[in-house]
Amino acid sequence: MKTEVLIIGGGPSGLLLSQLLNKAGVATVVLERTTRERVLSRIRAGVLETGTVSLLKDAGIATRLEKEGLPHDGCYLSDDELMVHVNFYELTGKRVMVYGQTEVTTDLYSAQDDMGTTIIHEVEDVAIHELDQKTSFVEYTLEGQRKRIDCSYVVGCDGFHGVSRKTIPEDARVEFERVYPFGWLGVLSRTPPANHELIYANSSRGFALCSMRNENLSRYYIQVPMSDTVEQWSDEQFWTELKLRLPSETANNMVTGASIEKSIAPLRSFVSEPLRWGNLFLVGDAAHIVPPTGAKGLNLAVSDVYYLHQALIAAIKHDVQTDINAYSEKALSRIWKAMRFSWQMTTMLHQFDGEDSFAGQMRKASLSHLARSETARRDLAENYIGLPF
């Protein structure tokens, strides 16, 4: 088999890149190690930046998003009883959209099916070869048979544990990492949201987040030690602890219910440089991971796709290499800015093991400053709605 661009990873970033390239007349094949059902069962982010929404519109997959997505003008940050509203629209003229990653992926699969894109699921033992040659090739095993695809370019959208980043020699890449000493215990419930906009809560008991997927599907999180397990937390214990971390008015009005999904996610910041090695390009979690505090994970992958799809189209359709050569540097510049914002939000809202009383006072001072300073709120708003591509 031959194609122009071979994409490893059938999640939203790989599918979006394929969709944009296909629309421009560039042929792709997508390899995915799991089933489509498994990809669509992943519970992930639900806040889309304005740039992400614009690119989804350009890709021709925003019909359902525009109908079912929930536009949010801002968010709240709380410290015990203090509630600070950051109005994105008043401060920047832009909004974010609440629309689950699962829904984005569903829309992308539907669009790719309509285009007839070759998406091969349940592949194993993927290996990438001859990245320094004019034509590269990728081998994989499917149903016990070894297969090969020749291509001009390979794009790794296969996540932190995928093969793509590891194909770059260790002495040719630099990795930066910070592992946080806590995780987020998340619960999904068929209940109305606690508030019409997201609440990021700081308290003496730790961080909490009130989020949503739609008007009758809510997503809540609390900070827990990484030593905790899901089995230790009954629904009743979760709701009790969540309410203790929220302003009393919000807690008293909250509707609770049985969890339909419960999991603990570790938090880390990670960047691998460069994003290009010969004919190989890294996108999304294959190259970088952010804590979910700033809602940047999916959005940062989309910005990678924005830069890369333009570069690949220019190289393949017009034999112009400028953007291809600049991809890594350009994408990393925005990645590190998003890293800074996610790190700042995480530090401002979470308790850290062994911290002294000074750290708690600094969190309180930060939120107090946000409450009184329009300049501080504007800085947060500009980063939250997404820096320009």
Secondary structure, DSSP 8 states (H G I E B T S, - for coil): -EEEEEEE--SHHHHHHHHHHHHTT--EEEE-SS-HHHHHH-----EE-HHHHHHHHHTT--HHHHHH-EEESEEEEEETTEEEEEEHHHHHS--EEE--HHHHHHHHHHHHHHHT-EEE-S-EEEEEE-TTSSSEEEEEEETTEEEEEEEEEEEE-S-TTSHHHHHS-GGG-EEEEEEEEEEEEEEEESS--SSSS-EEEE-TT--EEEEEEETTEEEEEEEE-TT--GGG--HHHHHHHHHHTS-HHHHHH-----EEEEEEEEEEEEEEE-SEETTEEE-GGGTEE--GGGS-HHHHHHHHHHHHHHHHHHHHHH---HHHHHHHHHHHHHHHHHHHHHHHHHHHH---TT--HHHHHHHHHHHHHHHH-HHHHHHHHHHHH----
